[in-house]
Amino acid sequence: MKKFYQLTAEERLETLDLSEPMKAFFTRHQSEESKQLIENYISDYRLPEGVLRNLQVDGKLYQVPMVTEEPSVVAAANNGASIANKGNGFKTTQVGEAVLGGQILFEGVHQKDLADFVAEHVDEIFQRAKDAKPSMVERGDGLEAVQVEELDQNRAVVNLTVNTGKAMGANAMNTILEAVKTVFSSYEKEIVGAILSNAGHDAVVTVETSVPVSAVGGLEAAKKIESLSTFGQVSPDRAVTENKGIFNGLAAVVMASGNDYRAVEAAGHAFASRSGQYRSLSRWSLSEDAEFLNGKIEMPLNIGVLGGAIAALPMAQKNLELLGNPSVEELKSVLLATGLANNLAALKAVSGRGIQSGHMKMQARTIAVQAGATGDEIQAVADQLIYRKHIDQKTAEEILGAMKNDTQN
Ligand code: MEV
């Protein structure tokens, strides 16, 4: 008998013993591309995609695809970007390298012995790395550095640094690591594992913006944004929420571009804790003359514009086209600028009249759908909910019921 993973998507749905409508629903949402992508595939889970219009980064305007389920995220990004455009938009001040780290983890070895071994075998290490990924080396990418790090008395790491070029390079890195590992055959017993690191120490990118205070509602409003921003530096609980708001935008673009949002977020959160305390990834402060509100975001980004899931996801390829086929460096700047745009909109709302009014307006359409509204009814119910200032499902059901009654009479 075939194992579940060996079945076709249709056979899997049969095996799951689902009702006909359930089977039909899952089948309707299948796609050929996705069938090859993961194990035990049954269907595609779709998420909405919206556009952030005219994000200005380093003097260039981008139309930015965002994939998210949260109603207010695209609106917040557009709001933040249009405020930044009242200045000169966003500017990249640190590009970061397209390098990925990898670790071979040793237990029960002395760091000095390991360092001596690496020094003696360095040519062989580079040769194995080259043989594992010759195409990378031909493009001028590949292994750049090998370094031994002592963790404690009993543990040490051989760190590899690989230039991944236009790709994120996770697979390439792991292939190289496994090839290089074979050089250490006399240490075989001590190797606990070999895997890339998502930390991205050398891939830190910085994006800044300088917004006229008038664009955020004047000096008082700008001062409140500055004050709120300091809470993200001193209260880890506030920092978590602020970074969540940053990732609302950033991860939505990471996702739209077919990149690995878990890797980006893990690196971001680790970077946010680099001082020993978890802090916001952004800082906002008034300029000395109090004319501008200056914002800055900084974090590692290991992403790519080709390879990995991008090669298998037509939507990701089209989204990169929508972005104007950016270079890796450009995409990094766009990602951080979007995160900072969302952050600005959130800080402005939270330190101003709160987020609920804007959020609930966006939520009204979702609630209308939950109440059973379809087609034109959705906006009509949402408008009524906003008008009545009662944005909840019960009210939506009442409004919908009344509407249907009216049409029947
Ligand atoms: C909501 O999804 C995100 C915010 O909570 C972010 C923040 O508080 O900075 C508004």
Residues whose N, C-alpha, C, O or C-beta is under 5 A from the ligand:
A	BS01	MEV	T241 E242 G245 A346 L347 V350 I355
